[in-house]
Amino acid sequence: MANGQDWWRGSVTYQIYPRSFMDSDGDGIGNLRGITRRLEHVAALGVDAIWLSPVFPSPMADMGYDVSDYRGIDPVFGTMEDFDAMLDTAHGLGLKVIIDQVLSHASDQHPHFVESRQSRDNPKADWFV
């Protein structure tokens, strides 16, 4: 694996879709604790990084890609503490973690979208088409 800024060149990345990866509490939905439980196995596959599909708060109209808050964790996946534990575990296993930001997929419930729709002349009126 390359070092420094270009660590990703030649690396192997394993994408994890949290909803279906591993359910740790029996509700039928994968979550961050489930991911954390399986990271040792993922690392043993020889991957360099995991790419985590969105776990941000969302109304789930688009399976989590309709983000309403880019700074939190949707309760269906756990808590920020669960995310931090997953991140610490991944780093302890030598795994990089890539978060799928999907910045162009904001929910109609995101505060910027709500403000954008309020009028045609507010500061964010042209942020969404």
N, CA, C and O atoms as a printed pandas DataFrame, in Angstrom:
     atom_number atom_name residue_name chain_id  residue_number  x_coord  y_coord  z_coord
0              1         N          MET        A               1    0.842   -1.178    0.000
1              2        CA          MET        A               1    0.000    0.000    0.000
2              3         C          MET        A               1    0.885    1.239    0.000
3              4         O          MET        A               1    1.913    1.279    0.677
4              5         N          ALA        A               2    0.479    2.250   -0.765
5              6        CA          ALA        A               2    1.211    3.513   -0.825
6              7         C          ALA        A               2    1.050    4.270    0.487
7              8         O          ALA        A               2    0.042    4.120    1.178
8              9         N          ASN        A               3    2.028    5.070    0.821
9             10        CA          ASN        A               3    1.989    5.863    2.044
10            11         C          ASN        A               3    1.613    7.300    1.744
11            12         O          ASN        A               3    1.597    7.711    0.584
12            13         N          GLY        A               4    1.310    8.070    2.783
13            14        CA          GLY        A               4    1.039    9.485    2.629
14            15         C          GLY        A               4   -0.303    9.779    1.974
15            16         O          GLY        A               4   -1.276    9.046    2.152
16            17         N          GLN        A               5   -0.333   10.877    1.208
17            18        CA          GLN        A               5   -1.574   11.330    0.583
18            19         C          GLN        A               5   -2.168   10.319   -0.381
19            20         O          GLN        A               5   -3.389   10.222   -0.504
20            21         N          ASP        A               6   -1.345    9.589   -1.042
21            22        CA          ASP        A               6   -1.812    8.650   -2.066
22            23         C          ASP        A               6   -1.942    7.226   -1.531
23            24         O          ASP        A               6   -1.718    6.266   -2.268
24            25         N          TRP        A               7   -2.303    7.083   -0.256
25            26        CA          TRP        A               7   -2.395    5.758    0.350
26            27         C          TRP        A               7   -3.352    4.844   -0.423
27            28         O          TRP        A               7   -3.171    3.626   -0.450
28            29         N          TRP        A               8   -4.353    5.431   -1.040
29            30        CA          TRP        A               8   -5.388    4.671   -1.738
30            31         C          TRP        A               8   -4.932    4.060   -3.055
31            32         O          TRP        A               8   -5.564    3.132   -3.561
32            33         N          ARG        A               9   -3.839    4.574   -3.613
33            34        CA          ARG        A               9   -3.336    4.009   -4.877
34            35         C          ARG        A               9   -2.853    2.582   -4.625
35            36         O          ARG        A               9   -1.958    2.351   -3.812
36            37         N          GLY        A              10   -3.445    1.655   -5.319
37            38        CA          GLY        A              10   -3.062    0.256   -5.172
38            39         C          GLY        A              10   -3.642   -0.428   -3.942
39            40         O          GLY        A              10   -3.348   -1.595   -3.681
40            41         N          SER        A              11   -4.464    0.291   -3.189
41            42        CA          SER        A              11   -5.047   -0.315   -1.990
42            43         C          SER        A              11   -6.272   -1.149   -2.352
43            44         O          SER        A              11   -6.816   -1.043   -3.451
44            45         N          VAL        A              12   -6.687   -1.973   -1.407
45            46        CA          VAL        A              12   -7.902   -2.770   -1.551
46            47         C          VAL        A              12   -8.923   -2.200   -0.575
47            48         O          VAL        A              12   -8.662   -2.099    0.624
48            49         N          THR        A              13  -10.091   -1.829   -1.100
49            50        CA          THR        A              13  -11.143   -1.235   -0.279
50            51         C          THR        A              13  -12.361   -2.145   -0.274
51            52         O          THR        A              13  -12.773   -2.650   -1.319
52            53         N          TYR        A              14  -12.933   -2.352    0.900
53            54        CA          TYR        A              14  -14.094   -3.215    1.082
54            55         C          TYR        A              14  -15.280   -2.323    1.427
55            56         O          TYR        A              14  -15.285   -1.677    2.474
56            57         N          GLN        A              15  -16.290   -2.282    0.549
57            58        CA          GLN        A              15  -17.456   -1.458    0.831
58            59         C          GLN        A              15  -18.412   -2.193    1.763
59            60         O          GLN        A              15  -18.699   -3.377    1.590
60            61         N          ILE        A              16  -18.892   -1.452    2.757
61            62        CA          ILE        A              16  -19.862   -1.996    3.700
62            63         C          ILE        A              16  -21.146   -1.185    3.599
63            64         O          ILE        A              16  -21.149    0.029    3.805
64            65         N          TYR        A              17  -22.234   -1.873    3.281
65            66        CA          TYR        A              17  -23.565   -1.270    3.306
66            67         C          TYR        A              17  -24.150   -1.634    4.671
67            68         O          TYR        A              17  -24.613   -2.759    4.860
68            69         N          PRO        A              18  -24.135   -0.699    5.622
69            70        CA          PRO        A              18  -24.470   -1.011    7.015
70            71         C          PRO        A              18  -25.799   -1.717    7.218
71            72         O          PRO        A              18  -25.885   -2.629    8.041
72            73         N          ARG        A              19  -26.836   -1.321    6.495
73            74        CA          ARG        A              19  -28.179   -1.872    6.701
74            75         C          ARG        A              19  -28.214   -3.396    6.582
75            76         O          ARG        A              19  -28.986   -4.055    7.278
76            77         N          SER        A              20  -27.393   -3.948    5.713
77            78        CA          SER        A              20  -27.441   -5.400    5.503
78            79         C          SER        A              20  -26.164   -6.126    5.915
79            80         O          SER        A              20  -26.063   -7.337    5.719
80            81         N          PHE        A              21  -25.198   -5.428    6.472
81            82        CA          PHE        A              21  -23.919   -6.062    6.778
82            83         C          PHE        A              21  -23.982   -6.986    7.993
83            84         O          PHE        A              21  -23.672   -8.173    7.884
84            85         N          MET        A              22  -24.381   -6.453    9.144
85            86        CA          MET        A              22  -24.418   -7.267   10.369
86            87         C          MET        A              22  -25.348   -6.620   11.391
87            88         O          MET        A              22  -25.140   -5.477   11.797
88            89         N          ASP        A              23  -26.352   -7.346   11.793
89            90        CA          ASP        A              23  -27.321   -6.901   12.790
90            91         C          ASP        A              23  -26.864   -7.388   14.159
91            92         O          ASP        A              23  -26.789   -8.594   14.391
92            93         N          SER        A              24  -26.560   -6.471   15.062
93            94        CA          SER        A              24  -26.067   -6.885   16.385
94            95         C          SER        A              24  -27.158   -6.955   17.440
95            96         O          SER        A              24  -26.924   -7.480   18.528
96            97         N          ASP        A              25  -28.347   -6.436   17.143
97            98        CA          ASP        A              25  -29.381   -6.401   18.183
98            99         C          ASP        A              25  -30.664   -7.154   17.821
99           100         O          ASP        A              25  -31.649   -7.078   18.556
100          101         N          GLY        A              26  -30.663   -7.870   16.709
101          102        CA          GLY        A              26  -31.785   -8.717   16.357
102          103         C          GLY        A              26  -33.004   -8.032   15.773
103          104         O          GLY        A              26  -34.065   -8.647   15.672
104          105         N          ASP        A              27  -32.875   -6.751   15.381
105          106        CA          ASP        A              27  -34.036   -6.069   14.803
106          107         C          ASP        A              27  -34.120   -6.223   13.279
107          108         O          ASP        A              27  -35.032   -5.693   12.645
108          109         N          GLY        A              28  -33.171   -6.946   12.706
109          110        CA          GLY        A              28  -33.195   -7.188   11.271
110          111         C          GLY        A              28  -32.495   -6.135   10.437
111          112         O          GLY        A              28  -32.482   -6.225    9.210
112          113         N          ILE        A              29  -31.911   -5.133   11.087
113          114        CA          ILE        A              29  -31.206   -4.059   10.379
114          115         C          ILE        A              29  -29.759   -4.022   10.858
115          116         O          ILE        A              29  -29.493   -3.948   12.057
116          117         N          GLY        A              30  -28.830   -4.075    9.911
117          118        CA          GLY        A              30  -27.420   -3.982   10.271
118          119         C          GLY        A              30  -27.124   -2.657   10.942
119          120         O          GLY        A              30  -27.843   -1.676   10.751
120          121         N          ASN        A              31  -26.058   -2.635   11.733
121          122        CA          ASN        A              31  -25.746   -1.427   12.490
122          123         C          ASN        A              31  -24.249   -1.318   12.752
123          124         O          ASN        A              31  -23.476   -2.216   12.418
124          125         N          LEU        A              32  -23.859   -0.207   13.354
125          126        CA          LEU        A              32  -22.437    0.058   13.600
126          127         C          LEU        A              32  -21.812   -0.957   14.558
127          128         O          LEU        A              32  -20.660   -1.349   14.371
128          129         N          ARG        A              33  -22.538   -1.378   15.558
129          130        CA          ARG        A              33  -21.993   -2.392   16.476
130          131         C          ARG        A              33  -21.748   -3.704   15.736
131          132         O          ARG        A              33  -20.766   -4.399   15.998
132          133         N          GLY        A              34  -22.638   -4.034   14.818
133          134        CA          GLY        A              34  -22.446   -5.238   14.010
134          135         C          GLY        A              34  -21.209   -5.134   13.140
135          136         O          GLY        A              34  -20.455   -6.097   13.004
136          137         N          ILE        A              35  -20.998   -3.955   12.548
137          138        CA          ILE        A              35  -19.797   -3.735   11.733
138          139         C          ILE        A              35  -18.557   -3.913   12.601
139          140         O          ILE        A              35  -17.605   -4.588   12.211
140          141         N          THR        A              36  -18.579   -3.302   13.779
141          142        CA          THR        A              36  -17.433   -3.388   14.683
142          143         C          THR        A              36  -17.124   -4.846   15.016
143          144         O          THR        A              36  -15.959   -5.244   15.054
144          145         N          ARG        A              37  -18.153   -5.631   15.252
145          146        CA          ARG        A              37  -17.962   -7.054   15.568
146          147         C          ARG        A              37  -17.259   -7.821   14.454
147          148         O          ARG        A              37  -16.550   -8.790   14.727
148          149         N          ARG        A              38  -17.441   -7.407   13.218
149          150        CA          ARG        A              38  -16.904   -8.144   12.074
150          151         C          ARG        A              38  -15.643   -7.527   11.464
151          152         O          ARG        A              38  -15.130   -8.045   10.472
152          153         N          LEU        A              39  -15.143   -6.450   12.028
153          154        CA          LEU        A              39  -13.972   -5.798   11.446
154          155         C          LEU        A              39  -12.721   -6.666   11.468
155          156         O          LEU        A              39  -11.894   -6.584   10.560
156          157         N          GLU        A              40  -12.578   -7.482   12.480
157          158        CA          GLU        A              40  -11.403   -8.359   12.525
158          159         C          GLU        A              40  -11.408   -9.298   11.312
159          160         O          GLU        A              40  -10.367   -9.537   10.701
160          161         N          HIS        A              41  -12.577   -9.821   10.976
161          162        CA          HIS        A              41  -12.709  -10.682    9.786
162          163         C          HIS        A              41  -12.392   -9.897    8.516
163          164         O          HIS        A              41  -11.676  -10.388    7.643
164          165         N          VAL        A              42  -12.917   -8.691    8.412
165          166        CA          VAL        A              42  -12.663   -7.859    7.223
166          167         C          VAL        A              42  -11.165   -7.588    7.092
167          168         O          VAL        A              42  -10.609   -7.701    5.999
168          169         N          ALA        A              43  -10.515   -7.236    8.187
169          170        CA          ALA        A              43   -9.076   -6.973    8.160
170          171         C          ALA        A              43   -8.300   -8.222    7.746
171          172         O          ALA        A              43   -7.296   -8.129    7.040
172          173         N          ALA        A              44   -8.766   -9.386    8.185
173          174        CA          ALA        A              44   -8.093  -10.644    7.847
174          175         C          ALA        A              44   -8.169  -10.958    6.351
175          176         O          ALA        A              44   -7.394  -11.770    5.846
176          177         N          LEU        A              45   -9.092  -10.322    5.652
177          178        CA          LEU        A              45   -9.197  -10.506    4.197
178          179         C          LEU        A              45   -8.051   -9.817    3.458
179          180         O          LEU        A              45   -7.838  -10.046    2.268
180          181         N          GLY        A              46   -7.318   -8.970    4.184
181          182        CA          GLY        A              46   -6.187   -8.277    3.584
182          183         C          GLY        A              46   -6.529   -6.922    2.989
183          184         O          GLY        A              46   -5.749   -6.365    2.216
184          185         N          VAL        A              47   -7.695   -6.390    3.347
185          186        CA          VAL        A              47   -8.062   -5.083    2.809
186          187         C          VAL        A              47   -7.328   -3.978    3.558
187          188         O          VAL        A              47   -6.876   -4.153    4.689
188          189         N          ASP        A              48   -7.227   -2.842    2.892
189          190        CA          ASP        A              48   -6.538   -1.686    3.472
190          191         C          ASP        A              48   -7.510   -0.677    4.073
191          192         O          ASP        A              48   -7.162    0.079    4.980
192          193         N          ALA        A              49   -8.738   -0.681    3.549
193          194        CA          ALA        A              49   -9.718    0.317    3.970
194          195         C          ALA        A              49  -11.123   -0.249    3.851
195          196         O          ALA        A              49  -11.379   -1.181    3.090
196          197         N          ILE        A              50  -12.032    0.347    4.631
197          198        CA          ILE        A              50  -13.452    0.076    4.430
198          199         C          ILE        A              50  -14.100    1.363    3.944
199          200         O          ILE        A              50  -13.715    2.466    4.332
200          201         N          TRP        A              51  -15.083    1.190    3.095
201          202        CA          TRP        A              51  -15.863    2.312    2.574
202          203         C          TRP        A              51  -17.262    2.113    3.130
203          204         O          TRP        A              51  -17.946    1.153    2.774
204          205         N          LEU        A              52  -17.683    3.009    3.994
205          206        CA          LEU        A              52  -18.945    2.885    4.696
206          207         C          LEU        A              52  -20.030    3.691    3.988
207          208         O          LEU        A              52  -19.934    4.914    3.882
208          209         N          SER        A              53  -21.061    3.001    3.504
209          210        CA          SER        A              53  -22.218    3.696    2.929
210          211         C          SER        A              53  -22.876    4.532    4.024
211          212         O          SER        A              53  -22.603    4.305    5.203
212          213         N          PRO        A              54  -23.739    5.498    3.672
213          214        CA          PRO        A              54  -24.249    6.467    4.645
214          215         C          PRO        A              54  -24.900    5.869    5.897
215          216         O          PRO        A              54  -25.693    4.929    5.833
216          217         N          VAL        A              55  -24.528    6.455    7.031
217          218        CA          VAL        A              55  -25.134    6.124    8.324
218          219         C          VAL        A              55  -25.697    7.385    8.981
219          220         O          VAL        A              55  -26.046    7.377   10.162
220          221         N          PHE        A              56  -25.781    8.461    8.210
221          222        CA          PHE        A              56  -26.260    9.743    8.716
222          223         C          PHE        A              56  -27.776    9.708    8.948
223          224         O          PHE        A              56  -28.470    8.867    8.376
224          225         N          PRO        A              57  -28.289   10.613    9.783
225          226        CA          PRO        A              57  -29.741   10.707    9.933
226          227         C          PRO        A              57  -30.407   10.928    8.576
227          228         O          PRO        A              57  -29.919   11.685    7.737
228          229         N          SER        A              58  -31.530   10.247    8.389
229          230        CA          SER        A              58  -32.207   10.262    7.102
230          231         C          SER        A              58  -33.654    9.826    7.283
231          232         O          SER        A              58  -33.944    9.003    8.152
232          233         N          PRO        A              59  -34.573   10.368    6.471
233          234        CA          PRO        A              59  -35.944    9.854    6.506
234          235         C          PRO        A              59  -36.052    8.492    5.817
235          236         O          PRO        A              59  -37.118    7.876    5.822
236          237         N          MET        A              60  -34.950    8.022    5.223
237          238        CA          MET        A              60  -34.852    6.703    4.584
238          239         C          MET        A              60  -35.791    6.535    3.383
239          240         O          MET        A              60  -36.229    5.424    3.085
240          241         N          ALA        A              61  -36.093    7.630    2.705
241          242        CA          ALA        A              61  -36.888    7.541    1.475
242          243         C          ALA        A              61  -36.031    6.983    0.342
243          244         O          ALA        A              61  -36.551    6.462   -0.644
244          245         N          ASP        A              62  -34.693    7.102    0.499
245          246        CA          ASP        A              62  -33.753    6.609   -0.509
246          247         C          ASP        A              62  -32.689    5.732    0.156
247          248         O          ASP        A              62  -31.504    5.826   -0.165
248          249         N          MET        A              63  -33.121    4.891    1.072
249          250        CA          MET        A              63  -32.258    3.937    1.771
250          251         C          MET        A              63  -31.024    4.577    2.430
251          252         O          MET        A              63  -29.941    3.992    2.439
252          253         N          GLY        A              64  -31.204    5.768    2.972
253          254        CA          GLY        A              64  -30.130    6.447    3.691
254          255         C          GLY        A              64  -29.322    7.413    2.868
255          256         O          GLY        A              64  -28.500    8.152    3.410
256          257         N          TYR        A              65  -29.537    7.424    1.567
257          258        CA          TYR        A              65  -28.803    8.356    0.711
258          259         C          TYR        A              65  -29.459    9.735    0.696
259          260         O          TYR        A              65  -28.894   10.672    0.133
260          261         N          ASP        A              66  -30.622    9.876    1.295
261          262        CA          ASP        A              66  -31.309   11.161    1.428
262          263         C          ASP        A              66  -30.993   11.716    2.824
263          264         O          ASP        A              66  -31.805   11.616    3.744
264          265         N          VAL        A              67  -29.818   12.292    2.958
265          266        CA          VAL        A              67  -29.273   12.709    4.254
266          267         C          VAL        A              67  -29.948   13.990    4.746
267          268         O          VAL        A              67  -30.070   14.969    4.010
268          269         N          SER        A              68  -30.383   13.959    6.008
269          270        CA          SER        A              68  -30.981   15.157    6.600
270          271         C          SER        A              68  -30.028   15.863    7.571
271          272         O          SER        A              68  -30.286   16.998    7.972
272          273         N          ASP        A              69  -28.933   15.200    7.950
273          274        CA          ASP        A              69  -27.949   15.797    8.860
274          275         C          ASP        A              69  -26.610   15.085    8.656
275          276         O          ASP        A              69  -26.462   13.912    8.998
276          277         N          TYR        A              70  -25.652   15.798    8.101
277          278        CA          TYR        A              70  -24.349   15.197    7.802
278          279         C          TYR        A              70  -23.438   15.110    9.026
279          280         O          TYR        A              70  -22.291   14.679    8.910
280          281         N          ARG        A              71  -23.933   15.513   10.194
281          282        CA          ARG        A              71  -23.089   15.515   11.381
282          283         C          ARG        A              71  -23.528   14.530   12.452
283          284         O          ARG        A              71  -22.987   14.539   13.558
284          285         N          GLY        A              72  -24.495   13.688   12.142
285          286        CA          GLY        A              72  -24.984   12.755   13.139
286          287         C          GLY        A              72  -25.037   11.332   12.617
287          288         O          GLY        A              72  -24.629   11.048   11.491
288          289         N          ILE        A              73  -25.544   10.451   13.451
289          290        CA          ILE        A              73  -25.722    9.040   13.113
290          291         C          ILE        A              73  -27.212    8.734   13.238
291          292         O          ILE        A              73  -27.839    9.076   14.241
292          293         N          ASP        A              74  -27.775    8.091   12.220
293          294        CA          ASP        A              74  -29.182    7.716   12.293
294          295         C          ASP        A              74  -29.349    6.663   13.386
295          296         O          ASP        A              74  -28.575    5.707   13.437
296          297         N          PRO        A              75  -30.343    6.820   14.260
297          298        CA          PRO        A              75  -30.542    5.872   15.358
298          299         C          PRO        A              75  -30.707    4.419   14.899
299          300         O          PRO        A              75  -30.394    3.501   15.658
300          301         N          VAL        A              76  -31.185    4.196   13.689
301          302        CA          VAL        A              76  -31.329    2.823   13.207
302          303         C          VAL        A              76  -29.964    2.118   13.139
303          304         O          VAL        A              76  -29.887    0.893   13.233
304          305         N          PHE        A              77  -28.885    2.908   12.975
305          306        CA          PHE        A              77  -27.530    2.350   12.887
306          307         C          PHE        A              77  -26.762    2.428   14.194
307          308         O          PHE        A              77  -25.714    1.797   14.335
308          309         N          GLY        A              78  -27.268    3.193   15.153
309          310        CA          GLY        A              78  -26.578    3.314   16.431
310          311         C          GLY        A              78  -26.399    4.753   16.855
311          312         O          GLY        A              78  -27.246    5.605   16.588
312          313         N          THR        A              79  -25.291    5.012   17.519
313          314        CA          THR        A              79  -25.003    6.332   18.082
314          315         C          THR        A              79  -23.631    6.811   17.600
315          316         O          THR        A              79  -22.881    6.066   16.969
316          317         N          MET        A              80  -23.332    8.046   17.908
317          318        CA          MET        A              80  -22.000    8.572   17.595
318          319         C          MET        A              80  -20.943    7.799   18.378
319          320         O          MET        A              80  -19.830    7.606   17.889
320          321         N          GLU        A              81  -21.278    7.360   19.577
321          322        CA          GLU        A              81  -20.353    6.556   20.367
322          323         C          GLU        A              81  -20.084    5.224   19.669
323          324         O          GLU        A              81  -18.952    4.740   19.667
324          325         N          ASP        A              82  -21.124    4.630   19.077
325          326        CA          ASP        A              82  -20.943    3.392   18.322
326          327         C          ASP        A              82  -20.038    3.637   17.116
327          328         O          ASP        A              82  -19.189    2.808   16.791
328          329         N          PHE        A              83  -20.225    4.783   16.454
329          330        CA          PHE        A              83  -19.374    5.124   15.310
330          331         C          PHE        A              83  -17.925    5.271   15.765
331          332         O          PHE        A              83  -17.012    4.732   15.141
332          333         N          ASP        A              84  -17.724    6.008   16.861
333          334        CA          ASP        A              84  -16.362    6.208   17.377
334          335         C          ASP        A              84  -15.700    4.880   17.730
335          336         O          ASP        A              84  -14.514    4.687   17.462
336          337         N          ALA        A              85  -16.459    3.965   18.330
337          338        CA          ALA        A              85  -15.918    2.641   18.683
338          339         C          ALA        A              85  -15.546    1.870   17.421
339          340         O          ALA        A              85  -14.503    1.218   17.378
340          341         N          MET        A              86  -16.395    1.941   16.392
341          342        CA          MET        A              86  -16.102    1.271   15.125
342          343         C          MET        A              86  -14.834    1.854   14.496
343          344         O          MET        A              86  -13.977    1.117   14.008
344          345         N          LEU        A              87  -14.727    3.176   14.515
345          346        CA          LEU        A              87  -13.557    3.848   13.959
346          347         C          LEU        A              87  -12.290    3.461   14.709
347          348         O          LEU        A              87  -11.272    3.154   14.088
348          349         N          ASP        A              88  -12.341    3.472   16.035
349          350        CA          ASP        A              88  -11.181    3.086   16.850
350          351         C          ASP        A              88  -10.774    1.641   16.569
351          352         O          ASP        A              88   -9.586    1.337   16.452
352          353         N          THR        A              89  -11.751    0.761   16.464
353          354        CA          THR        A              89  -11.463   -0.648   16.179
354          355         C          THR        A              89  -10.826   -0.798   14.805
355          356         O          THR        A              89   -9.832   -1.506   14.642
356          357         N          ALA        A              90  -11.410   -0.122   13.818
357          358        CA          ALA        A              90  -10.857   -0.187   12.457
358          359         C          ALA        A              90   -9.416    0.298   12.442
359          360         O          ALA        A              90   -8.543   -0.366   11.884
360          361         N          HIS        A              91   -9.165    1.443   13.045
361          362        CA          HIS        A              91   -7.802    1.982   13.062
362          363         C          HIS        A              91   -6.852    1.062   13.825
363          364         O          HIS        A              91   -5.693    0.908   13.440
364          365         N          GLY        A              92   -7.338    0.452   14.900
365          366        CA          GLY        A              92   -6.523   -0.495   15.659
366          367         C          GLY        A              92   -6.141   -1.722   14.836
367          368         O          GLY        A              92   -5.127   -2.368   15.102
368          369         N          LEU        A              93   -6.954   -2.033   13.848
369          370        CA          LEU        A              93   -6.677   -3.174   12.954
370          371         C          LEU        A              93   -5.905   -2.743   11.705
371          372         O          LEU        A              93   -5.650   -3.545   10.806
372          373         N          GLY        A              94   -5.537   -1.454   11.672
373          374        CA          GLY        A              94   -4.786   -0.947   10.527
374          375         C          GLY        A              94   -5.645   -0.606    9.319
375          376         O          GLY        A              94   -5.125   -0.455    8.214
376          377         N          LEU        A              95   -6.957   -0.482    9.516
377          378        CA          LEU        A              95   -7.861   -0.159    8.417
378          379         C          LEU        A              95   -8.132    1.334    8.347
379          380         O          LEU        A              95   -8.369    1.974    9.372
380          381         N          LYS        A              96   -8.099    1.879    7.166
381          382        CA          LYS        A              96   -8.565    3.243    6.933
382          383         C          LYS        A              96  -10.086    3.162    6.816
383          384         O          LYS        A              96  -10.626    2.106    6.487
384          385         N          VAL        A              97  -10.780    4.273    7.084
385          386        CA          VAL        A              97  -12.231    4.313    6.980
386          387         C          VAL        A              97  -12.625    5.474    6.078
387          388         O          VAL        A              97  -12.268    6.626    6.324
388          389         N          ILE        A              98  -13.368    5.143    5.032
389          390        CA          ILE        A              98  -13.886    6.152    4.106
390          391         C          ILE        A              98  -15.386    6.250    4.347
391          392         O          ILE        A              98  -16.093    5.242    4.352
392          393         N          ILE        A              99  -15.856    7.461    4.544
393          394        CA          ILE        A              99  -17.284    7.701    4.768
394          395         C          ILE        A              99  -17.889    8.231    3.482
395          396         O          ILE        A              99  -17.397    9.205    2.912
396          397         N          ASP        A             100  -18.946    7.598    3.028
397          398        CA          ASP        A             100  -19.650    8.034    1.823
398          399         C          ASP        A             100  -20.475    9.264    2.176
399          400         O          ASP        A             100  -21.530    9.151    2.799
400          401         N          GLN        A             101  -19.991   10.445    1.776
401          402        CA          GLN        A             101  -20.636   11.704    2.145
402          403         C          GLN        A             101  -21.889   12.029    1.331
403          404         O          GLN        A             101  -22.776   12.718    1.835
404          405         N          VAL        A             102  -21.987   11.564    0.111
405          406        CA          VAL        A             102  -23.124   11.823   -0.785
406          407         C          VAL        A             102  -23.687   13.245   -0.632
407          408         O          VAL        A             102  -24.885   13.425   -0.414
408          409         N          LEU        A             103  -22.827   14.229   -0.747
409          410        CA          LEU        A             103  -23.228   15.621   -0.510
410          411         C          LEU        A             103  -24.311   16.111   -1.460
411          412         O          LEU        A             103  -25.041   17.044   -1.125
412          413         N          SER        A             104  -24.429   15.518   -2.611
413          414        CA          SER        A             104  -25.454   15.962   -3.555
414          415         C          SER        A             104  -26.783   15.244   -3.358
415          416         O          SER        A             104  -27.688   15.390   -4.181
416          417         N          HIS        A             105  -26.917   14.473   -2.287
417          418        CA          HIS        A             105  -28.134   13.705   -2.046
418          419         C          HIS        A             105  -28.854   14.150   -0.775
419          420         O          HIS        A             105  -29.397   13.316   -0.050
420          421         N          ALA        A             106  -28.866   15.440   -0.502
421          422        CA          ALA        A             106  -29.518   15.911    0.715
422          423         C          ALA        A             106  -31.019   15.623    0.674
423          424         O          ALA        A             106  -31.649   15.681   -0.382
424          425         N          SER        A             107  -31.563   15.317    1.818
425          426        CA          SER        A             107  -32.989   15.060    1.966
426          427         C          SER        A             107  -33.777   16.360    1.862
427          428         O          SER        A             107  -33.243   17.450    2.065
428          429         N          ASP        A             108  -35.053   16.218    1.543
429          430        CA          ASP        A             108  -35.923   17.400    1.558
430          431         C          ASP        A             108  -36.169   17.864    2.993
431          432         O          ASP        A             108  -36.815   18.888    3.212
432          433         N          GLN        A             109  -35.655   17.111    3.972
433          434        CA          GLN        A             109  -35.744   17.510    5.373
434          435         C          GLN        A             109  -34.465   18.174    5.884
435          436         O          GLN        A             109  -34.422   18.634    7.025
436          437         N          HIS        A             110  -33.418   18.227    5.044
437          438        CA          HIS        A             110  -32.171   18.883    5.453
438          439         C          HIS        A             110  -32.455   20.378    5.624
439          440         O          HIS        A             110  -33.170   20.957    4.806
440          441         N          PRO        A             111  -31.916   21.014    6.663
441          442        CA          PRO        A             111  -32.181   22.440    6.899
442          443         C          PRO        A             111  -31.880   23.342    5.690
443          444         O          PRO        A             111  -32.615   24.300    5.450
444          445         N          HIS        A             112  -30.837   23.060    4.940
445          446        CA          HIS        A             112  -30.528   23.890    3.767
446          447         C          HIS        A             112  -31.595   23.754    2.693
447          448         O          HIS        A             112  -31.934   24.735    2.031
448          449         N          PHE        A             113  -32.129   22.551    2.511
449          450        CA          PHE        A             113  -33.189   22.338    1.532
450          451         C          PHE        A             113  -34.457   23.067    1.971
451          452         O          PHE        A             113  -35.112   23.730    1.167
452          453         N          VAL        A             114  -34.792   22.939    3.246
453          454        CA          VAL        A             114  -35.977   23.611    3.783
454          455         C          VAL        A             114  -35.865   25.114    3.569
455          456         O          VAL        A             114  -36.817   25.752    3.121
456          457         N          GLU        A             115  -34.699   25.685    3.891
457          458        CA          GLU        A             115  -34.493   27.129    3.695
458          459         C          GLU        A             115  -34.570   27.497    2.218
459          460         O          GLU        A             115  -35.155   28.521    1.865
460          461         N          SER        A             116  -33.995   26.686    1.370
461          462        CA          SER        A             116  -33.996   26.945   -0.061
462          463         C          SER        A             116  -35.422   27.064   -0.612
463          464         O          SER        A             116  -35.679   27.872   -1.504
464          465         N          ARG        A             117  -36.323   26.277   -0.091
465          466        CA          ARG        A             117  -37.702   26.254   -0.589
466          467         C          ARG        A             117  -38.576   27.366   -0.024
467          468         O          ARG        A             117  -39.702   27.553   -0.483
468          469         N          GLN        A             118  -38.076   28.110    0.968
469          470        CA          GLN        A             118  -38.903   29.123    1.619
470          471         C          GLN        A             118  -39.236   30.302    0.714
471          472         O          GLN        A             118  -40.321   30.873    0.821
472          473         N          SER        A             119  -38.319   30.674   -0.174
473          474        CA          SER        A             119  -38.585   31.787   -1.089
474          475         C          SER        A             119  -37.597   31.721   -2.247
475          476         O          SER        A             119  -36.631   30.959   -2.209
476          477         N          ARG        A             120  -37.845   32.515   -3.263
477          478        CA          ARG        A             120  -36.968   32.525   -4.435
478          479         C          ARG        A             120  -35.800   33.504   -4.282
479          480         O          ARG        A             120  -34.938   33.584   -5.157
480          481         N          ASP        A             121  -35.772   34.252   -3.163
481          482        CA          ASP        A             121  -34.705   35.246   -3.014
482          483         C          ASP        A             121  -33.927   35.127   -1.708
483          484         O          ASP        A             121  -33.200   36.052   -1.343
484          485         N          ASN        A             122  -34.065   34.000   -0.990
485          486        CA          ASN        A             122  -33.273   33.835    0.228
486          487         C          ASN        A             122  -31.856   33.398   -0.143
487          488         O          ASN        A             122  -31.621   33.004   -1.285
488          489         N          PRO        A             123  -30.917   33.458    0.783
489          490        CA          PRO        A             123  -29.510   33.132    0.476
490          491         C          PRO        A             123  -29.271   31.727   -0.083
491          492         O          PRO        A             123  -28.265   31.506   -0.757
492          493         N          LYS        A             124  -30.153   30.793    0.175
493          494        CA          LYS        A             124  -29.967   29.418   -0.313
494          495         C          LYS        A             124  -31.001   29.064   -1.389
495          496         O          LYS        A             124  -31.172   27.887   -1.707
496          497         N          ALA        A             125  -31.679   30.040   -1.943
497          498        CA          ALA        A             125  -32.741   29.779   -2.924
498          499         C          ALA        A             125  -32.248   29.005   -4.144
499          500         O          ALA        A             125  -33.004   28.245   -4.749
500          501         N          ASP        A             126  -30.983   29.199   -4.502
501          502        CA          ASP        A             126  -30.472   28.506   -5.696
502          503         C          ASP        A             126  -29.599   27.293   -5.356
503          504         O          ASP        A             126  -28.861   26.807   -6.212
504          505         N          TRP        A             127  -29.676   26.808   -4.130
505          506        CA          TRP        A             127  -28.860   25.666   -3.726
506          507         C          TRP        A             127  -29.404   24.350   -4.246
507          508         O          TRP        A             127  -28.660   23.377   -4.362
508          509         N          PHE        A             128  -30.684   24.305   -4.558
509          510        CA          PHE        A             128  -31.318   23.081   -5.061
510          511         C          PHE        A             128  -32.128   23.403   -6.299
511          512         O          PHE        A             128  -32.679   24.496   -6.428
512          513         N          VAL        A             129  -32.197   22.456   -7.199
513          514        CA          VAL        A             129  -32.978   22.651   -8.433
514          515         C          VAL        A             129  -34.290   21.899   -8.278
515          516         O          VAL        A             129  -35.120   21.911   -9.188
